[in-house]
Every structure is written in C-alpha cells, then in structure tokens.
Amino acid sequence: MIKKISIIIISILIISVIVLFFKFSRKAQNQDFDFQIQKYKLGEVEVNLKIADSPQKRQKGLSKIYKLPEKDGMIFIFEKPSILSFWNKDTFLDLDVVWIQGGVVVGMSQLQKEKSGRMNVYSPVSCNVAIELNQGFC
C-alpha cells in the first residue's frame, strides 16, 4: 500500500514538473520586452501606446495579444523614413495601422487577424512612424 502511494506521489510530482517546464518555456518565448508606455493625443482622444523603438520590439509588436483595451495600441518608430511593411503573423486582433511622416498622417490601412489569412500592408509613402490600434478606432 505504501509503495502504491509513493508511486502515485512521484507520478504527480513528475507531471507537475513537466507542466511547469512547458508553462515557463512558452512564457519565455512570448516575453514582454517591458515596453515603455506613452500617452498620445490622436485628434481629441488620448491613447496609451507601447513604444516599439528597437528591431526586437518592432518584430514582437502586438503579436500574440488576444485583447487590447479600447484606447491602447503601439507606436513603431523607425530611424529613417522608408516604405514600411507590416504583416499579421501571430496577430489575433483586427488592427488599423496609421502611417505617419513628419508628424502628419499620410495614410491608414486595415490589418486583419491572421485567422483570416496571412497578409501584408504597406505605407503609401515613405514614413518613419506607424501606430497600430484596434480596428475601427480611427
């Protein structure tokens, strides 16, 4: 009887260790880069934008985010203007992408969640800033 209980306890411990290992390894893959958050005014509305100002932060973007508060988003800041391209890999939200150059909005695109199929959106002209918000916000 004691041997059976010992086997059960050891089995539970092994399963617990395996579950914890997978949980923390998935969390490490989806690491949050401790994005700084800045308040910005878009028209009359103040929004909270995570700042993606490095290649790693821009690559992570809003991927693997399942819910985004209504007045939250992300601002992507690039060193120099170019035609920007965003895709929806691992994107679980429908997003509006606002293209900005020199503080002026130069265009807007809709980026559908990946479930709708992979897609790219491009800035209409060279720019160095893009903002992603919940689709329909703009």
Summary of the structure (lengths in Angstrom):
residues: 138
radius of gyration: 20.7
end to end distance: 67.2
largest distance: 76.1
contacts: 351
relative contact order: 0.16
helix: 27%
strand: 39%
